């Protein structure tokens, strides 16, 4: 009984290590094809439209209401200590350094990452990827690289829009509703928010873009091999892509914050 239990643990461990190695090789191959021309620019533009432009509504709404919530919570927390004048820096720093990149990445993961995994997964189980190979088209160049480049371009821009809408939402609550001076709100923000804080948000958004494209395309590309065939396999691949990407975003955010602090 004990030997069987140890055998199962060992087999599960080896399978986990094998999958991590497979993901690492997949990422290295994708980067290799990204820096070696030719690049399918038409596909890249199409994916920028899909990942970036079509995520705008979600980003706008999430950013605005996240900033409004921060405005409410920040004002009532700071007013207890007579520091409500620092509402602007609190909202700005919280959004630019943490909430903007993280929430933007989570929203894009749920909206675009899941769709990318499902699309590539359906292509895998319907043998369209095998057909690309037979026609002499490299699946990495046609499917994987455009998603990587699109995510790298779109995520910093979406995060910037999220930050701007969030700061505006905090302004609406703090200044228009709760009576904080608009000069104090933006003046104190300009004193405390530095370029290093902005760059930290940019670095995080770029790395989150890589995570979203990496996990989503990997789960889709290996649908059937790792998750089973048919509709159930696509469903598992999509679910695993969203869950794993979300967890990796939060874990990687911690390590980046520790390194950049």
C-alpha positions as CSV (number, residue, x, y, z in Angstrom):
1,X,0.0,0.0,0.0
2,X,2.8,2.4,0.9
3,X,4.8,1.5,-2.2
4,X,1.8,2.2,-4.4
5,X,1.2,5.5,-2.7
6,X,4.8,6.5,-3.1
7,X,4.7,5.4,-6.8
8,X,1.7,7.6,-7.5
9,X,3.3,10.6,-5.9
10,X,6.5,10.0,-7.9
11,X,4.6,9.6,-11.1
12,X,2.6,12.8,-10.5
13,X,5.8,14.7,-9.6
14,X,7.6,13.5,-12.8
15,X,4.6,14.4,-14.9
16,X,4.5,17.9,-13.4
17,X,8.2,18.4,-14.0
18,X,7.7,17.1,-17.6
19,X,5.0,19.7,-18.2
20,X,7.0,22.5,-16.7
21,X,9.9,21.6,-19.0
22,X,7.5,21.4,-22.0
23,X,6.2,24.9,-21.1
24,X,9.8,26.2,-20.9
25,X,10.7,24.8,-24.3
26,X,7.5,26.2,-25.7
27,X,8.3,29.7,-24.4
28,X,11.9,29.6,-25.6
29,X,10.8,28.4,-29.1
30,X,8.2,31.2,-29.2
31,X,10.8,33.9,-28.3
32,X,13.2,32.4,-30.9
33,X,10.6,32.8,-33.7
34,X,9.6,36.2,-32.4
35,X,13.1,37.7,-32.9
36,X,13.8,35.8,-36.2
37,X,12.0,37.2,-39.3
38,X,9.7,37.0,-41.1
39,X,6.9,38.2,-38.8
40,X,3.2,37.8,-39.9
41,X,2.4,41.5,-39.4
42,X,-1.2,41.0,-40.7
43,X,-1.8,38.4,-38.0
44,X,-0.1,40.7,-35.4
45,X,-2.4,43.6,-36.2
46,X,-5.5,41.3,-36.1
47,X,-4.5,40.0,-32.7
48,X,-3.8,43.6,-31.4
49,X,-7.4,44.4,-32.4
50,X,-8.7,41.3,-30.7
51,X,-6.6,41.5,-27.5
52,X,-6.3,45.2,-27.2
53,X,-9.1,47.1,-28.8
54,X,-11.9,44.6,-28.0
55,X,-10.8,44.6,-24.4
56,X,-11.3,48.4,-24.1
57,X,-14.8,48.4,-22.7
58,X,-13.9,46.0,-19.9
59,X,-10.8,48.0,-19.1
60,X,-12.6,51.3,-19.1
61,X,-15.4,50.1,-16.7
62,X,-13.0,48.2,-14.4
63,X,-10.6,51.1,-14.2
64,X,-13.2,53.8,-13.5
65,X,-15.0,51.8,-10.8
66,X,-11.7,50.6,-9.2
67,X,-10.6,54.3,-8.9
68,X,-14.0,55.2,-7.4
69,X,-13.8,52.5,-4.8
70,X,-10.2,53.6,-4.0
71,X,-11.5,57.2,-3.7
72,X,-14.1,56.2,-1.2
73,X,-12.0,53.8,0.9
74,X,-8.9,56.0,0.8
75,X,-10.8,59.1,1.8
76,X,-12.5,57.6,4.9
77,X,-9.3,55.8,5.9
78,X,-7.1,58.9,5.5
79,X,-9.6,61.3,7.1
80,X,-9.3,59.4,10.4
81,X,-5.7,60.6,10.6
82,X,-6.4,64.1,9.2
83,X,-4.5,63.1,6.0
84,X,-7.2,63.3,3.4
85,X,-5.0,65.7,1.4
86,X,-3.0,62.7,0.4
87,X,-5.9,61.0,-1.3
88,X,-4.4,61.8,-4.8
89,X,-1.0,60.1,-4.1
90,X,-2.7,57.1,-2.6
91,X,-5.0,56.6,-5.5
92,X,-2.2,57.3,-8.1
93,X,0.4,55.0,-6.5
94,X,-2.0,52.2,-5.8
95,X,-3.2,52.2,-9.4
96,X,0.1,52.8,-11.2
97,X,2.2,50.4,-9.2
98,X,-0.2,47.6,-8.4
99,X,-3.9,47.6,-9.3
100,X,-3.6,48.9,-12.8
101,X,-1.2,46.2,-14.1
102,X,-2.7,43.4,-12.1
103,X,-6.4,44.1,-12.7
104,X,-5.8,44.9,-16.4
105,X,-4.0,41.6,-16.8
106,X,-6.7,39.6,-15.0
107,X,-9.4,41.3,-17.2
108,X,-7.5,40.5,-20.4
109,X,-6.9,37.0,-19.2
110,X,-10.6,36.4,-18.7
111,X,-11.7,38.1,-21.9
112,X,-8.9,37.4,-24.5
113,X,-6.7,34.8,-23.0
114,X,-9.5,32.3,-22.7
115,X,-10.6,33.0,-26.2
116,X,-7.1,32.5,-27.6
117,X,-6.7,29.2,-25.7
118,X,-10.1,28.0,-27.0
119,X,-9.4,29.1,-30.6
120,X,-6.0,27.3,-30.8
121,X,-7.4,24.3,-29.0
122,X,-10.2,23.9,-31.5
123,X,-7.7,24.2,-34.3
124,X,-5.7,21.4,-32.6
125,X,-8.5,18.9,-32.2
126,X,-9.9,19.7,-35.7
127,X,-6.4,19.0,-37.1
128,X,-6.0,22.5,-38.6
129,X,-2.6,22.9,-37.0
130,X,-1.5,19.6,-38.6
131,X,-2.8,21.0,-41.9
132,X,-0.6,24.1,-41.5
133,X,2.4,21.9,-41.0
134,X,1.5,20.0,-44.2
135,X,1.2,23.2,-46.2
136,X,4.6,24.3,-45.0
137,X,3.4,27.0,-42.6
138,X,5.1,27.2,-39.3
139,X,2.4,27.1,-36.6
140,X,4.5,29.1,-34.2
141,X,4.9,31.9,-36.7
142,X,1.2,31.8,-37.7
143,X,-0.4,31.3,-34.3
144,X,1.9,31.8,-31.4
145,X,4.2,34.7,-32.3
146,X,1.3,37.1,-33.3
147,X,-0.3,36.5,-29.9
148,X,3.0,37.2,-28.1
149,X,3.6,40.4,-29.9
150,X,0.0,41.6,-29.6
151,X,0.0,41.0,-25.9
152,X,3.3,42.8,-25.4
153,X,2.0,45.8,-27.3
154,X,-1.5,45.9,-25.9
155,X,-0.9,45.3,-22.2
156,X,1.1,48.5,-21.4
157,X,-1.4,50.6,-23.4
158,X,-4.4,49.0,-21.7
159,X,-2.8,49.4,-18.3
160,X,-2.1,53.1,-19.0
161,X,-5.8,53.6,-19.9
162,X,-6.8,51.7,-16.8
163,X,-4.6,54.0,-14.7
164,X,-6.0,57.2,-16.2
165,X,-9.6,56.1,-15.8
166,X,-8.9,55.0,-12.2
167,X,-7.3,58.3,-11.3
168,X,-10.3,60.1,-12.9
169,X,-12.7,57.8,-10.9
170,X,-10.8,58.7,-7.7
171,X,-11.1,62.4,-8.7
172,X,-14.9,62.1,-9.2
173,X,-15.4,60.7,-5.7
174,X,-12.7,62.6,-3.8
175,X,-13.1,66.0,-5.3
176,X,-16.6,66.2,-6.7
177,X,-18.4,64.1,-4.1
178,X,-16.4,64.3,-0.9
179,X,-15.0,67.9,-1.2
180,X,-11.2,67.4,-1.5
181,X,-9.6,70.3,-3.3
182,X,-8.8,69.4,-7.0
183,X,-5.5,71.3,-6.7
184,X,-4.5,69.3,-3.6
185,X,-5.6,66.0,-5.3
186,X,-3.4,66.5,-8.4
187,X,-0.7,68.6,-6.7
188,X,0.2,66.1,-4.1
189,X,0.0,63.3,-6.7
190,X,2.6,65.1,-8.8
191,X,4.9,65.4,-5.7
192,X,4.8,61.7,-4.7
193,X,4.4,59.8,-8.0
194,X,7.7,59.5,-9.7
195,X,8.9,58.1,-13.0
196,X,10.2,55.0,-11.3
197,X,6.7,54.2,-10.1
198,X,5.4,54.6,-13.7
199,X,8.2,52.4,-15.1
200,X,7.4,49.7,-12.5
201,X,3.9,49.5,-13.8
202,X,5.1,49.3,-17.4
203,X,7.5,46.5,-16.6
204,X,4.8,44.6,-14.8
205,X,2.3,45.0,-17.7
206,X,4.9,43.8,-20.2
207,X,5.7,40.7,-18.1
208,X,2.0,40.0,-17.6
209,X,1.5,40.3,-21.4
210,X,4.1,37.5,-21.8
211,X,2.4,35.4,-19.2
212,X,-1.0,35.7,-20.8
213,X,0.2,34.9,-24.3
214,X,2.5,32.1,-23.0
215,X,0.0,30.1,-21.0
216,X,-3.0,30.7,-23.3
217,X,-1.2,29.6,-26.4
218,X,0.5,26.7,-24.7
219,X,-2.8,25.3,-23.3
220,X,-4.5,25.7,-26.7
221,X,-1.5,24.3,-28.6
222,X,-1.4,21.1,-26.5
223,X,-5.1,20.6,-26.2
224,X,-5.7,16.9,-26.8
225,X,-2.2,15.9,-25.8
226,X,-2.5,17.2,-22.2
227,X,-6.2,17.7,-21.6
228,X,-8.0,15.1,-23.8
229,X,-9.7,15.5,-27.2
230,X,-13.1,16.8,-28.1
231,X,-15.2,19.6,-26.5
232,X,-14.2,18.5,-23.0
233,X,-10.5,18.9,-23.9
234,X,-11.0,22.4,-25.2
235,X,-13.1,23.2,-22.1
236,X,-10.3,21.9,-19.8
237,X,-7.6,23.8,-21.7
238,X,-9.5,27.1,-21.5
239,X,-10.2,26.7,-17.8
240,X,-6.7,25.7,-17.0
241,X,-5.4,28.7,-19.1
242,X,-7.4,31.2,-17.2
243,X,-6.8,29.8,-13.7
244,X,-3.0,29.2,-14.2
245,X,-2.5,32.6,-15.8
246,X,-4.4,34.4,-13.0
247,X,-2.3,32.6,-10.3
248,X,0.9,33.2,-12.1
249,X,0.1,36.9,-12.5
250,X,-0.4,37.3,-8.8
251,X,2.7,35.3,-7.9
252,X,4.9,37.1,-10.4
253,X,3.5,40.4,-9.2
254,X,4.8,39.6,-5.7
255,X,8.3,38.7,-6.9
256,X,8.5,41.8,-9.2
257,X,7.3,44.0,-6.3
258,X,9.9,42.5,-4.0
259,X,12.6,43.0,-6.7
260,X,11.7,46.6,-7.7
261,X,10.8,47.9,-4.2
